[in-house]
């Protein structure tokens, strides 16, 4: 059975453009999780991790972080770094690994940067 992060995508509420933007960012995030896990764990490892992560529809950074810690413990920062590098690249943003404190902070910064890029 093949598991894909894309199957968990969902949009945000609000106006149509905000919903489209939210869905577009969620898709970027979903893809970044899949690619980041695949970079570190390989294809089969990423599929296994996704199965065990059991991410909900429209999952967010806090949920991903908590579940990665539950499964990988001290190996989580390596996985998160790969996910974040991928997310920032897909969003067309520069990733500075020293600027934020938590995985959720980095994802929130990426979301804001993506929104600004899309509006401009």
HELIX and SHEET records of a PDB file:
HELIX    1   1 UNK A    5  UNK A    8  5                                   4    
HELIX    2   2 UNK A   16  UNK A   53  1                                  38    
HELIX    3   3 UNK A   61  UNK A   72  1                                  12    
HELIX    4   4 UNK A   73  UNK A   75  5                                   3    
HELIX    5   5 UNK A   76  UNK A   91  1                                  16    
HELIX    6   6 UNK A  103  UNK A  119  1                                  17    
END                                                                             
